[in-house]
Amino acid sequence: MKKTIYAGLLAALLAPAVAAAQAQSPATKISEEQATKIALERIPGKVTSVTIERKRGKNVYVVEIQTPDGEKDVFVDIVSGKIVGTE
């Protein structure tokens, strides 16, 4: 009986933490490495960072690339791997 109560309390305490972790880490189908490769095919240069953000209504990898003309961002959809934009 005590084990059941403890398990229930533990689940109640951990549920918000698990939900927060899932909200911060959207489900991805492609890896960061794949997104980097896709972005570099569009804009050659040196990758300075890769993050996940919400852009243009989608969760995307934002791949920042240093080029001779300055820094460029390539938005790669985390599910399809398609480029949804650049800045």
QUIRAKA-V110534 format. One record per pair of residues at least 12 apart in sequence whose C-alpha atoms are under 6 Angstrom apart, sorted by the first residue. I is the first residue (numbers start at 1). GAP is how many residues later the second one is. Records with the same first field share a line. If there is no record, write none. Layout:
I->GAP ; GAP
This chain:
28->50 ; 51
29->50
30->48
39->35
45->20 ; 21 ; 22
46->19 ; 20
47->17 ; 18
48->16 ; 17
49->15
50->12 ; 13
60->15 ; 16 ; 17 ; 18
61->14 ; 15
62->12 ; 13
72->15
73->13 ; 14
74->12
